[in-house]
Amino acid sequence: MMSGKTIAKVVLGLGVAVLMAGAAVAQQAAAPAPTEQIYEGTVKVGFGKYMYLPQARGFDIVTEGFDAATLVDKEIRLKGALLMDKPSLFRADSVEVKDASGSYSTVYTRSQDVTFGDFMDQEGRSAFATLAIANVNKAEDWEGKGNAKVYGRVQEGTPTYIVLADDKGKEVGKIIVDAMTDYAKFYLKKLRLFDKFWFYLTVKESIDKKVRPKTKELFHADVLFAGLF
């Protein structure tokens, strides 16, 4: 049989637990749900599931499971919400396209959760160290660096290169791009008025040291993101 002190402790413990549970419920109830927002305008850039609509200033719009490239140069009505944990992204819930008569027809309705496999925010990019490459023969400048960033320009072709230059504009070397995320490709299209970018990449195997001086090819890499900073 419990003593009076023991009963008092149990009652007190139960009371604290109830209060904590009540506070948690109240906190969840107080957290604002994403509010639907509507934008209308002409899509300027689209690649993969990402698109750029000038009227949705400051946001990259995600049309999960849909090819946003099909909307380029079309006038649309966009409904969706900001992603609270990814403040630079706007989740598209529906997209309507305006026809010549001024009527709208729905071409996209979200049917799945947004995934972030290739998304990279500024905080994630801050962990990438800058590669200072001055000579094709100094493999120690890049070997073993893992994830890193370089400043250069894209030279499209087979293969695609990132071309690096010194302060005087003289070519230092070329990085062979094996793969590039859709998010990186989207940003290259979005920033098409610029010709040089910061490339955030994963450093892979080096080109043979006997070949490097002839071709200026340094190493293979996968590009994770490209931007102005």
C-alpha positions in Angstrom: 0.0 0.0 0.0 1.4 3.4 -1.0 2.1 6.1 1.6 0.7 9.6 1.4 4.0 11.0 0.2 4.2 8.4 -2.5 0.7 9.1 -3.7 1.4 12.8 -3.7 4.5 12.2 -5.9 2.5 10.1 -8.4 -0.2 12.7 -8.6 2.4 15.5 -9.1 4.1 13.5 -11.8 0.9 12.9 -13.6 0.0 16.5 -13.4 3.3 17.6 -14.9 2.9 15.0 -17.7 -0.6 16.3 -18.5 0.7 19.9 -18.5 3.6 19.1 -20.9 1.3 17.2 -23.2 -1.1 20.1 -23.2 1.7 22.6 -24.0 2.9 20.4 -26.9 -0.6 20.3 -28.4 -1.0 24.0 -28.0 2.3 24.6 -29.7 1.4 22.5 -32.6 -2.0 24.3 -32.9 -0.2 27.6 -32.8 2.2 26.8 -35.6 0.8 28.5 -38.7 0.0 26.3 -41.6 1.4 27.3 -45.0 -1.1 29.7 -46.6 -2.0 29.1 -50.3 -0.7 31.8 -52.6 -1.6 32.6 -56.2 0.7 34.0 -58.9 0.0 34.8 -62.5 2.5 35.4 -65.2 4.7 34.0 -67.9 7.2 31.2 -67.2 10.7 32.3 -68.2 12.8 29.2 -67.3 11.9 25.6 -66.6 14.1 22.5 -66.3 13.2 19.2 -64.6 10.7 20.0 -61.9 12.0 23.5 -61.3 10.7 26.7 -62.9 11.2 30.5 -62.6 8.2 32.9 -62.7 9.2 36.5 -62.2 6.0 37.3 -60.4 7.0 34.8 -57.6 10.0 36.9 -56.9 12.8 35.3 -54.9 11.5 31.7 -55.1 12.4 28.6 -57.1 9.1 26.9 -57.9 8.9 23.1 -57.6 6.4 21.2 -59.7 7.0 17.7 -58.2 6.6 14.9 -60.8 6.1 17.3 -63.7 8.3 18.6 -66.5 8.4 22.3 -66.0 10.2 22.9 -69.3 6.8 22.4 -71.0 5.6 25.6 -69.4 8.3 27.9 -70.7 6.9 31.1 -72.4 3.3 30.1 -71.4 1.1 32.4 -69.3 0.0 30.5 -66.2 -1.9 30.7 -62.9 0.1 29.1 -60.1 -1.3 28.0 -56.8 0.8 26.7 -54.0 2.6 27.5 -50.7 6.0 28.4 -49.4 8.0 25.5 -47.8 8.7 26.6 -44.3 11.9 24.6 -43.9 13.1 25.5 -47.4 12.4 29.3 -47.6 13.8 29.7 -51.1 11.4 27.1 -52.6 7.7 27.4 -53.5 5.7 24.3 -53.7 3.3 24.2 -56.7 0.0 22.6 -55.9 -1.6 23.4 -59.2 -0.8 25.1 -62.5 -3.3 26.4 -65.0 -2.3 27.5 -68.5 -4.1 30.5 -70.2 -5.2 30.0 -73.8 -5.8 32.5 -76.6 -9.4 33.1 -75.4 -8.2 34.0 -71.9 -9.5 30.8 -70.4 -7.4 28.7 -68.0 -7.1 24.9 -68.1 -5.3 22.8 -65.4 -2.2 21.1 -66.6 -0.7 20.1 -63.3 -2.1 19.0 -59.9 0.4 17.9 -57.2 -0.1 14.3 -56.3 3.0 13.6 -54.3 5.2 15.1 -51.6 8.1 17.3 -52.7 11.5 15.6 -52.5 14.8 17.4 -52.0 17.4 15.0 -53.4 19.3 17.6 -55.5 18.4 20.8 -53.7 21.2 22.7 -52.1 20.7 25.8 -50.0 23.3 28.5 -49.0 23.9 26.8 -45.7 24.8 23.5 -47.4 27.1 25.3 -49.8 29.0 26.9 -47.0 30.8 23.6 -46.3 32.5 23.5 -49.7 36.1 24.7 -49.7 37.4 26.6 -52.7 39.9 24.9 -54.9 42.9 27.1 -55.8 44.3 25.4 -59.0 47.2 27.1 -60.7 49.0 24.3 -62.5 47.9 21.1 -64.2 50.8 19.3 -62.6 49.8 20.0 -59.0 47.3 17.3 -58.5 47.5 17.9 -54.7 45.4 21.0 -55.3 42.3 18.9 -55.9 43.0 15.2 -55.1 41.3 14.0 -51.9 39.3 17.2 -51.6 35.9 15.5 -51.8 33.2 18.2 -52.2 34.6 21.6 -53.2 33.8 24.6 -55.4 35.5 26.3 -58.3 34.9 29.5 -60.3 34.7 29.1 -64.1 32.6 28.9 -67.2 30.8 26.1 -68.9 32.1 24.7 -72.3 29.3 22.5 -73.6 30.0 19.6 -75.7 31.1 15.9 -75.5 32.3 16.0 -72.8 31.2 19.1 -71.1 33.9 21.1 -69.3 34.2 23.6 -66.6 37.0 25.9 -67.8 39.2 27.5 -65.2 41.3 30.7 -65.8 43.8 32.8 -63.9 43.4 36.4 -62.9 44.6 37.5 -66.4 42.0 35.3 -68.2 44.6 32.6 -69.3 43.2 29.1 -69.2 44.6 27.0 -66.4 42.7 23.8 -66.9 39.4 22.0 -67.6 37.3 19.8 -65.4 35.4 17.0 -67.1 31.7 17.1 -66.0 30.4 13.5 -65.7 27.0 14.5 -64.3 25.0 17.6 -63.3 21.9 17.8 -61.1 18.7 19.2 -62.5 18.9 21.9 -59.9 22.3 23.0 -61.2 21.1 22.9 -64.8 18.1 24.9 -63.9 20.3 27.6 -62.3 22.5 27.8 -65.4 19.4 28.5 -67.5 18.0 30.9 -65.0 21.3 32.9 -64.9 21.9 32.6 -68.7 22.9 36.3 -68.9 26.1 35.5 -67.0 29.0 33.5 -68.3 30.9 32.6 -65.1 29.7 30.8 -62.1 30.6 29.1 -58.8 30.4 25.3 -59.4 29.8 23.2 -56.3 31.1 19.7 -57.2 32.3 16.3 -56.1 35.9 15.8 -57.1 36.5 12.4 -58.7 39.4 10.7 -60.4 42.3 12.7 -61.9 43.4 12.6 -65.5 46.7 10.8 -66.1 49.6 13.1 -65.3 51.1 12.5 -68.7 48.0 13.6 -70.5 47.2 16.7 -68.4 49.8 19.1 -70.0 48.5 18.3 -73.5 44.7 18.4 -72.9 44.5 20.7 -69.9 42.0 18.2 -68.5 42.4 18.0 -64.7 39.9 15.6 -63.2 36.3 14.2 -63.5 33.6 15.7 -61.3 29.8 15.7 -60.6 28.3 19.1 -60.4 25.8 19.5 -57.5 25.0 23.2 -57.9 25.9 26.3 -59.9 25.4 29.9 -59.0 26.8 33.4 -58.7 28.1 32.9 -55.1 
